[in-house]
Amino acid sequence: MKHRSHRIMAAVAVTAAAALTLAGCSGGGSSSSFDSTAPKELSGTVSFWHFFSDREAKVIQSVVDDFEKKNPKIKVDVHSGQDDEKLRKAIATGSKVDVGLSYSTDIVGNFCSTGAFRSLNKVIERDGVDMSQFSSTVKSYTEFDGTRCAMPMLADVYGLYYNKALLKAAGFTAPPKTLGELETMADKLTTFNPDGSIKTLGFNPTMGWYENAASHYGPAAGADWLKADGTSAISSSPGWTDLITWQKAYVDKIGWDKLNTFTSGLGQEFSADNAFQKGQVAMNLDGEYRTAFIADQAKDLDYGTAPFPTADDHTELYGGGYLTGNIIGISKGSKNPELAWALLKYLTTDTDALVKLANGLKNVPTTTDALKSPDLEVSEQYKTFLDIASNANVATTPASPLGAGYQQTFQDWWNKYQSEGGDLAAGLKSVDKQIDDALALTTGP
């Protein structure tokens, strides 16, 4: 699954061209629309664009094969390896896209408001789709301003991974529950080479490294992104000040140059040389999909998982975390909307399909029935993420016409602040202004 903080950059690329491309096409497209009553029989070909590749694409294909067996008169034309930018361009230029699967929830605000993805409100009501099977958090990232233009298909949930052997050797029997505990334990778990350089790091606080992203940290302090009117809440939300103050102080304690040198020598995040998998970092923030990578690339690693620690003054939030996921919609130009809806509905609401996808991709199912299914393969480490997903304190990033633009503006500032410092309050206000100015350009006065 193409998850992770890298998805923000892809979503920003979509957003950057959205005002010029997608908005200009929102009134166009095919005259084809959903029927007032559900068709008794469907036949024909429907195109399905998704971003998966290699082994993961085979998992998707196996579920598509099941759909075709249940619907022998429908042929699915699958286009794999299509990232969000390719999907956006295809929709904007009128290429044959019926169903599009995105790895970024951040495009929803733009795709809904511009009409790039069709509204599903009426067809959901027509077919009596039970939306209560999805959590409020999951539902929140598939609609914008009253328009549900997408459905959720599997989720990513973030938590703490810890090396049991390293923790035991340092005298710890349980993972940390607060950032204060995380830092204390990480200090003891950090070892150095004779020249003073880092040999093993207890926890890497460097923002922008692997999954260290503002969006993934925010739930630890109940930090807010946007106000009710869609403008930035960064400077006015105490959670961000708390998190940045802690992270910056921790970076300074270890030493920015020392951290940079150590980090530059670590393996790529999604390779077998991942620093946590190699035992170079004792504790790490990551998504549920890491369990599949470990099973494939580091079978002997003795590790555990837990909710990510909360800010010291927000212990009531422990057990939650950040949740996001794949979203799937029907292109505005689809000439086969009923076929597209049949496929989309199968991929997002059929329990057997969702369980098969979850077992093959190791992502979290998004319906209550799939989560409770006895066929769902649940290891001890994977179960942690199921628990986080169902916790009342799980949170996600809100939909915006800016897509992920508001997140990237903040992320860029934080990445710079951690090494350069400066006036924190003034810096956060400058982030607000950048976001609000971009919003004004997108939505108009």
ROTOR-558051 format. One line per 8 residues: their letters; for each residue z, y, x of C-alpha. Coordinates in steps of 0.5 Angstrom, whole numbers, plus 500, padded with zeros to 3 digits. Layout:
BEGIN
A> Z/Y/X  ...
// end
This chain:
BEGIN
MKHRSHRI> 500/500/500  498/507/503  505/510/502  509/514/506  510/521/508  503/521/510  501/521/503  503/528/502
MAAVAVTA> 497/530/507  492/527/503  495/530/497  494/537/500  487/536/502  486/534/494  490/540/492  486/545/497
AAALTLAG> 479/544/494  482/543/487  482/550/485  474/551/487  472/544/485  476/540/480  478/546/476  470/548/475
CSGGGSSS> 469/541/472  474/541/467  470/542/461  465/538/463  464/530/464  461/525/459  461/526/451  464/519/451
SFDSTAPK> 471/519/448  476/514/445  475/511/439  480/512/433  481/505/432  482/500/438  475/496/439  476/489/436
ELSGTVSF> 471/486/442  469/489/449  464/488/454  460/491/459  462/493/467  467/498/469  468/501/476  475/501/479
WHFFSDRE> 477/505/485  483/504/489  486/505/496  488/498/498  485/495/504  485/488/508  490/483/505  493/488/500
AKVIQSVV> 486/489/497  486/481/496  492/482/492  489/487/488  483/483/487  487/477/485  490/481/479  483/484/477
DDFEKKNP> 480/476/477  486/475/472  484/481/468  476/478/468  478/471/466  482/474/460  476/478/458  470/474/460
KIKVDVHS> 465/479/457  468/485/462  466/485/469  470/490/474  466/493/479  471/494/485  471/499/490  477/498/495
GQDDEKLR> 479/503/501  478/509/497  483/514/499  485/520/494  480/525/498  474/520/496  477/519/489  477/527/488
KAIATGSK> 470/528/491  467/522/487  470/525/480  468/532/482  461/530/484  460/526/477  460/519/481  461/513/477
VDVGLSYS> 468/512/477  472/509/471  479/508/473  482/511/479  488/509/483  492/514/487  497/513/492  500/520/491
TDIVGNFC> 504/522/485  503/529/487  496/530/485  498/529/477  499/536/476  492/538/478  489/532/475  492/533/469
STGAFRSL> 491/541/468  484/541/471  482/535/466  480/530/472  483/525/469  483/524/462  489/525/457  492/518/455
NKVIERDG> 496/521/450  492/519/444  490/512/446  497/511/448  499/513/441  493/509/438  495/502/441  502/503/440
VDMSQFSS> 504/503/448  511/502/449  513/508/454  520/506/453  519/501/458  518/506/464  524/510/466  524/517/465
TVKSYTEF> 523/518/473  517/514/473  514/517/467  516/524/469  510/523/475  505/521/471  504/527/466  504/535/467
DGTRCAMP> 505/540/461  505/535/456  499/532/458  500/524/460  493/523/464  496/517/468  500/511/468  505/508/473
MLADVYGL> 503/502/477  508/500/482  513/504/485  516/506/492  523/507/493  527/509/499  533/507/502  537/505/509
YYNKALLK> 535/500/514  540/497/519  540/492/524  546/488/523  547/485/530  547/492/533  552/495/528  556/488/529
AAGFTAPP> 556/489/536  559/497/535  564/494/531  561/496/524  561/491/518  558/496/513  552/501/513  554/508/512
KTLGELET> 555/512/505  555/519/507  551/523/512  558/524/516  559/517/517  551/516/519  552/521/524  559/518/527
MADKLTTF> 556/511/527  549/513/530  553/516/536  556/510/537  550/506/537  546/510/541  545/508/548  542/511/555
NPDGSIKT> 539/509/561  542/511/568  537/517/568  541/520/561  535/519/557  535/515/551  535/507/551  537/506/544
LGFNPTMG> 538/511/538  543/510/533  539/514/528  533/519/529  534/525/525  527/528/527  524/531/521  517/529/521
WYENAASH> 518/522/524  516/516/521  519/517/513  523/523/515  521/528/510  524/533/506  522/529/499  526/523/502
YGPAAGAD> 532/527/504  532/531/498  536/526/493  542/526/498  544/532/496  541/533/489  536/539/492  532/542/487
WLKADGTS> 524/543/489  522/548/483  525/552/477  523/551/470  518/556/471  514/552/476  516/557/482  520/555/488
AISSSPGW> 527/553/488  528/552/495  532/558/497  537/558/491  538/550/491  545/549/496  542/542/497  537/544/502
TDLITWQK> 541/549/506  546/543/506  541/538/509  538/543/514  544/545/517  546/538/518  540/535/521  539/541/525
AYVDKIGW> 546/541/528  545/533/529  538/535/533  542/540/537  547/535/539  543/530/541  538/535/544  531/536/542
DKLNTFTS> 527/535/548  531/528/549  529/526/542  522/528/543  521/524/549  524/518/546  520/519/540  514/520/544
GLGQEFSA> 515/513/547  516/509/540  510/505/537  506/507/531  510/506/524  506/501/521  504/497/527  508/491/530
DNAFQKGQ> 511/496/535  515/500/529  521/502/533  526/499/528  523/492/528  523/493/535  531/494/535  530/501/539
VAMNLDGE> 533/505/533  539/502/529  538/505/523  532/508/519  530/511/513  524/507/510  521/504/503  522/497/500
YRTAFIAD> 515/496/503  518/495/510  521/488/508  514/486/507  512/488/514  518/485/517  517/479/514  510/479/517
QAKDLDYG> 511/482/524  519/481/526  521/475/522  527/474/526  530/481/525  537/481/522  537/487/518  540/489/512
TAPFPTAD> 538/495/507  543/500/503  542/506/499  541/512/504  547/516/505  549/522/501  551/529/503  559/529/505
DHTELYGG> 560/533/498  555/529/494  558/522/494  557/522/487  550/521/488  551/515/492  546/509/490  540/513/488
GYLTGNII> 535/515/492  527/518/492  522/514/488  515/515/488  509/511/486  502/509/485  498/513/479  492/510/475
GISKGSKN> 488/514/471  481/515/467  476/519/470  473/525/466  466/523/467  467/515/465  462/513/460  466/507/459
PELAWALL> 473/510/457  475/504/452  473/499/458  477/503/463  483/504/458  483/496/457  483/495/465  488/501/466
KYLTTDTD> 493/498/460  493/491/463  495/493/470  500/498/468  504/494/462  502/487/463  508/483/466  505/478/469
ALVKLANG> 500/482/473  505/487/475  510/481/478  504/478/481  502/485/484  510/486/486  510/480/490  504/481/493
LKNVPTTT> 505/488/496  512/488/496  513/494/492  517/496/486  515/494/479  515/500/474  517/496/467  523/493/465
DALKSPDL> 520/487/463  517/486/470  524/488/473  527/483/470  522/477/470  525/471/473  518/470/477  519/476/481
EVSEQYKT> 521/474/488  527/478/490  530/477/497  537/480/499  534/486/502  529/487/497  534/487/491  537/494/494
FLDIASNA> 531/498/492  531/495/485  538/497/484  536/504/487  530/505/482  535/503/476  540/508/479  542/514/475
NVATTPAS> 541/518/481  534/516/483  530/522/483  522/524/485  518/530/486  516/535/480  509/535/478  506/542/480
PLGAGYQQ> 499/545/480  499/546/487  500/538/488  504/537/494  502/543/497  509/546/495  512/540/499  508/541/505
TFQDWWNK> 509/548/506  517/547/506  515/541/511  511/545/516  517/550/516  522/545/517  519/541/522  518/548/526
YQSEGGDL> 525/550/524  529/544/527  526/546/534  526/553/534  532/555/529  533/562/527  535/565/520  536/559/515
AAGLKSVD> 537/564/509  531/568/511  527/562/513  528/559/506  526/565/502  520/566/506  518/559/504  519/561/497
KQIDDALA> 514/566/497  509/562/500  510/557/495  510/562/489  504/566/492  500/560/492  502/558/485  500/565/483
LTTGP> 493/564/486  492/557/483  495/559/476  493/566/475  497/572/473
// end
